[in-house]
Structures are given as structure tokens and as C-alpha cells.
């Protein structure tokens, strides 16, 4: 079994180059000739965190750890029912705050252009939701929270682990801003929207760790929370002012979570066995 203090760095050391090789290749291909290949490379890069996770999981982890990994992903009984409100309502609530404050300040509030097709054809909501779930929340959270977070919490506090993981998660997305046709490319590089996008991952990471640790290390909580972030974000197009308020709200909520978080949850876990033991 591998040194539990080093496995997150093996994960980062493999995930970044494998992902970025796919994405950087896509950057230099002309979209007129290689549109399909660019899409394939885009999605291939997106599943590299999961590929690396499974590779390391089956190379270095024992059967108990592998079983723990899959149980945390599929066992919804780990999630306390009261926490579903936090998981499912936080993003809509913060979005509503952004919209309401924007309107009060003279803004336009919600722009529903992105959701117009779904509003006119509600049957599209299901395939839309499935696509969002499969290309982002599921493959990413099997890796970021499902694999890397535990290893970080063996060596660092939960808060420090959240900051490290949130920073890595943010930087991992960078090449997407240069891939023609991607959502990030539409935001532009160095724009206000660019910086807002880069600013939300760390507070989201703090909240995900908080939820994860309070639900017996349930990876499913991170998948569902990430799904809500992407689903609501794709469905509701905020004005720039509303977006600024929305991102500021994430940071405020993250600060409140840090202030009320039980002190023992900031203490690092001493061993991998203690990490697994905390989930039972």
C-alpha cells in the first residue's frame, strides 16, 4: 500500500499533464476541420481525473480502501437527510441573492436566454440534466473529493486541504479558456467573467469538504453539490452585477462555515485507517 501522505501528489502529478495534453492539443487544432476531434479531446481531458483515480486506486490501494471508495460514491444512506437541503438548495439560494440584489441595485436580474429552449420544450430538461451530471460532477468528484481529499486530510487540516484542492481544481480548468467552443472560451481570458469564474472554486471547495466530512465522507454529496452548481449555472444566465454578488455570496457563506465549523474538523487525520474509520 502506498504512502498515504504522498498519494494526492501522485494524483495531481498525473492528472494535470494527462488532462492538459488533451486540451492543449485541442487548442491548436482548427475548429473548421477538426470540430469533432476537438470535442472528443475536450471530454477526454475531462475524464482524466477519474482515469488517474482508478489507476492509482487499483495499483496502490488494498481491497478495503477500494471498497470504501465505491461505497462512498454509491451509498446514499451515508447522507443525513437534513443535509439534502444544504446540498440541493445552497446554489439556488445564492443565485436568488445575486438576482435580487442586482434588481435592487437597478440591474436586469435573470437572463433566461440559455434556458429558453428548455422552457419551450421541458422534455429536454431530463437529457440536459443527465448530460450535465455525466460530464463534470460525476467524473470530477470521483477524483477531487472521492480520492484526493482524504489523502490531503491525512497531512493537513480540513480547511488547508480545501484550499489546496480548490486551488488545484481552479488551475486545472485553465486550458479550457483557449479551446474554441468551450463554455470557458466564451467567457474570455482576463475578462471580468474570467476572474469571477476563477474565484468561485475555493469557497465551493470549502463547502464541499464541510458537507463531505459531516456525511461520513460521502462522495455522493460532492457529486450532487457539483451537479447543482453546474445545472443552475447553465440554466440561469446572470448579469455581470448579479454574478459578482453571487460569487461574493459564496465567499461569505464559506467564511461563515469556517467560523461555525467544529474545531476538531480542522485537525488533520493522523492515518489512512483513521480516515476510513471516520466513515463507519
SULSULWO-V43385 format. One record per backbone hydrogen bond with DSSP energy under -0.5 kcal/mol. NH is the residue of the N-H (numbers start at 0). CO is the residue of the C=O. E is the energy in kcal/mol with one decimal. If there is no record, write none. Layout:
BEGIN
nh=NH co=CO e=E
nh=NH co=CO e=E
END
This chain:
BEGIN
nh=1 co=59 e=-0.9
nh=5 co=2 e=-1.6
nh=6 co=2 e=-1.0
nh=8 co=5 e=-0.8
nh=9 co=5 e=-1.5
nh=10 co=6 e=-2.2
nh=11 co=7 e=-2.8
nh=12 co=8 e=-2.7
nh=13 co=9 e=-1.4
nh=14 co=10 e=-2.9
nh=15 co=11 e=-2.0
nh=17 co=13 e=-2.0
nh=18 co=14 e=-2.5
nh=19 co=15 e=-2.8
nh=20 co=16 e=-2.2
nh=21 co=17 e=-1.2
nh=22 co=18 e=-2.2
nh=23 co=19 e=-3.2
nh=24 co=20 e=-1.7
nh=25 co=21 e=-1.8
nh=26 co=22 e=-1.7
nh=27 co=23 e=-1.2
nh=28 co=25 e=-0.9
nh=32 co=29 e=-0.8
nh=33 co=29 e=-2.4
nh=34 co=30 e=-0.7
nh=37 co=33 e=-2.7
nh=38 co=34 e=-1.7
nh=39 co=35 e=-2.3
nh=40 co=36 e=-2.7
nh=41 co=37 e=-2.4
nh=42 co=38 e=-2.5
nh=43 co=39 e=-2.7
nh=44 co=40 e=-2.3
nh=45 co=41 e=-1.3
nh=46 co=42 e=-1.2
nh=46 co=43 e=-0.5
nh=47 co=44 e=-0.9
nh=50 co=46 e=-2.2
nh=51 co=47 e=-2.9
nh=52 co=48 e=-2.2
nh=53 co=49 e=-2.7
nh=54 co=50 e=-2.2
nh=55 co=51 e=-2.7
nh=56 co=52 e=-2.7
nh=57 co=53 e=-2.1
nh=58 co=54 e=-1.3
nh=59 co=55 e=-2.5
nh=60 co=55 e=-0.7
nh=60 co=56 e=-1.2
nh=65 co=61 e=-2.3
nh=66 co=62 e=-2.6
nh=67 co=63 e=-2.2
nh=68 co=64 e=-2.2
nh=69 co=65 e=-1.9
nh=70 co=66 e=-2.5
nh=71 co=67 e=-2.2
nh=72 co=68 e=-0.9
nh=73 co=69 e=-2.0
nh=74 co=70 e=-2.5
nh=75 co=73 e=-1.2
nh=77 co=74 e=-1.2
nh=78 co=75 e=-1.4
nh=79 co=77 e=-0.6
nh=82 co=79 e=-1.7
nh=83 co=79 e=-0.5
nh=83 co=80 e=-1.4
nh=84 co=81 e=-0.9
nh=85 co=81 e=-0.6
nh=86 co=82 e=-2.6
nh=87 co=83 e=-2.9
nh=88 co=84 e=-2.0
nh=89 co=85 e=-1.3
nh=92 co=88 e=-2.4
nh=93 co=89 e=-2.6
nh=94 co=90 e=-2.4
nh=95 co=91 e=-2.4
nh=96 co=92 e=-2.1
nh=97 co=93 e=-2.1
nh=98 co=94 e=-2.3
nh=99 co=95 e=-2.9
nh=100 co=96 e=-2.5
nh=101 co=97 e=-1.7
nh=102 co=98 e=-2.3
nh=103 co=99 e=-2.5
nh=104 co=100 e=-2.0
nh=105 co=102 e=-1.7
nh=106 co=101 e=-3.8
nh=110 co=236 e=-2.5
nh=111 co=109 e=-0.5
nh=114 co=111 e=-0.7
nh=115 co=111 e=-0.7
nh=115 co=112 e=-0.9
nh=118 co=114 e=-2.5
nh=119 co=115 e=-2.2
nh=120 co=116 e=-1.7
nh=123 co=120 e=-2.5
nh=124 co=121 e=-1.9
nh=125 co=122 e=-0.7
nh=126 co=122 e=-0.6
nh=127 co=123 e=-2.2
nh=128 co=124 e=-2.5
nh=129 co=125 e=-2.5
nh=130 co=126 e=-2.5
nh=131 co=127 e=-2.3
nh=132 co=128 e=-2.4
nh=133 co=129 e=-2.4
nh=134 co=130 e=-2.1
nh=135 co=133 e=-0.7
nh=136 co=131 e=-0.8
nh=137 co=132 e=-2.1
nh=139 co=135 e=-2.3
nh=140 co=136 e=-2.2
nh=141 co=137 e=-1.7
nh=142 co=139 e=-0.9
nh=143 co=139 e=-3.1
nh=145 co=140 e=-2.8
nh=146 co=142 e=-1.5
nh=147 co=142 e=-2.8
nh=148 co=143 e=-1.4
nh=150 co=146 e=-0.9
nh=151 co=147 e=-1.9
nh=152 co=148 e=-2.3
nh=153 co=149 e=-1.0
nh=154 co=150 e=-0.7
nh=154 co=151 e=-0.7
nh=155 co=151 e=-3.0
nh=157 co=264 e=-0.6
nh=160 co=156 e=-2.8
nh=161 co=157 e=-2.1
nh=162 co=158 e=-2.1
nh=163 co=159 e=-2.6
nh=164 co=160 e=-2.7
nh=165 co=161 e=-2.7
nh=166 co=162 e=-2.1
nh=167 co=163 e=-2.4
nh=168 co=164 e=-2.8
nh=169 co=165 e=-1.9
nh=170 co=166 e=-2.5
nh=171 co=167 e=-2.3
nh=172 co=168 e=-0.8
nh=172 co=169 e=-0.9
nh=173 co=170 e=-1.5
nh=175 co=172 e=-1.7
nh=176 co=173 e=-1.9
nh=177 co=174 e=-2.0
nh=178 co=175 e=-1.1
nh=179 co=177 e=-0.7
nh=181 co=178 e=-2.0
nh=184 co=175 e=-0.5
nh=185 co=181 e=-1.4
nh=186 co=182 e=-0.7
nh=186 co=183 e=-0.9
nh=187 co=183 e=-1.0
nh=194 co=190 e=-1.9
nh=195 co=191 e=-2.2
nh=196 co=192 e=-2.2
nh=197 co=193 e=-2.0
nh=198 co=194 e=-1.2
nh=199 co=195 e=-0.7
nh=199 co=196 e=-0.7
nh=202 co=198 e=-0.5
nh=203 co=199 e=-1.7
nh=204 co=200 e=-2.3
nh=205 co=201 e=-2.1
nh=206 co=202 e=-2.1
nh=207 co=203 e=-2.4
nh=208 co=204 e=-2.3
nh=209 co=205 e=-2.1
nh=210 co=206 e=-2.5
nh=211 co=207 e=-3.1
nh=212 co=208 e=-3.0
nh=213 co=209 e=-1.2
nh=214 co=211 e=-1.2
nh=215 co=212 e=-0.6
nh=216 co=211 e=-1.7
nh=217 co=211 e=-0.8
nh=217 co=214 e=-0.5
nh=218 co=71 e=-0.8
nh=218 co=216 e=-0.7
nh=219 co=71 e=-1.8
nh=220 co=217 e=-0.7
nh=221 co=217 e=-0.8
nh=222 co=218 e=-2.1
nh=223 co=219 e=-2.6
nh=224 co=220 e=-2.4
nh=225 co=221 e=-2.7
nh=226 co=222 e=-2.3
nh=227 co=223 e=-2.1
nh=228 co=224 e=-1.9
nh=229 co=225 e=-2.4
nh=230 co=226 e=-3.3
nh=231 co=227 e=-2.2
nh=232 co=228 e=-1.7
nh=233 co=229 e=-2.4
nh=234 co=230 e=-1.9
nh=235 co=231 e=-2.7
nh=236 co=110 e=-1.7
nh=236 co=234 e=-0.6
nh=237 co=235 e=-0.7
nh=238 co=108 e=-0.8
nh=242 co=238 e=-2.7
nh=243 co=239 e=-2.2
nh=244 co=240 e=-2.0
nh=245 co=241 e=-2.5
nh=246 co=242 e=-2.6
nh=247 co=243 e=-2.3
nh=248 co=244 e=-2.1
nh=249 co=245 e=-1.5
nh=250 co=246 e=-1.7
nh=251 co=247 e=-2.1
nh=252 co=248 e=-2.6
nh=253 co=249 e=-2.4
nh=254 co=250 e=-2.3
nh=255 co=251 e=-2.1
nh=256 co=252 e=-2.4
nh=257 co=253 e=-2.2
nh=258 co=254 e=-1.9
nh=259 co=255 e=-1.9
nh=260 co=256 e=-1.6
nh=264 co=261 e=-1.9
nh=265 co=262 e=-1.9
nh=266 co=263 e=-0.8
nh=268 co=152 e=-3.0
nh=274 co=270 e=-1.7
nh=275 co=271 e=-2.4
nh=276 co=272 e=-2.6
nh=277 co=273 e=-1.8
nh=278 co=275 e=-1.6
nh=279 co=276 e=-1.3
END
